[in-house]
Amino acid sequence: MTSQSFRNLIAWQKAHAFVLDIYRLTESFPNREMYSLTKQIRRSAVSIPANIAEGYRKRTNAEKSRLFDIALGSLEETRYYLILADDLKYSPTLKVQESVDEVGKILYSYNRAVRKNIGKENIN
């Protein structure tokens, strides 16, 4: 049985919950970071579920996989920003960093399954 919406994908659900955590976390960042680190980390985090959603409706598995690869790249970018925020002592980020690992494992597995089926599409 296939899902009817990207919202049914566990990868998207976990990524969306991660974005909500990022927004809550960055509320405690210094105001001077509003247009730098806060903006960057939110942008990269939002890119993760956005690319999953976009990839969901693509017609070929190659197109889907490309967008899931972008989401994985944004996940790693966000991971770096969390390390930076922690090192700068803006907020403890360990719990949110654990979410990065969880989202990454799920998205990587999902992308691997999609890649196995590249070229096997039945496009009408």
PyMOL commands that set and color helices and strands:
alter all, ss='L'
color gray80, all
select helices_A, chain A and resi 6-8+10-26+31-33+37-56+61-87+94-116
alter helices_A, ss='H'
color red, helices_A
deselect
rebuild
show_as cartoon
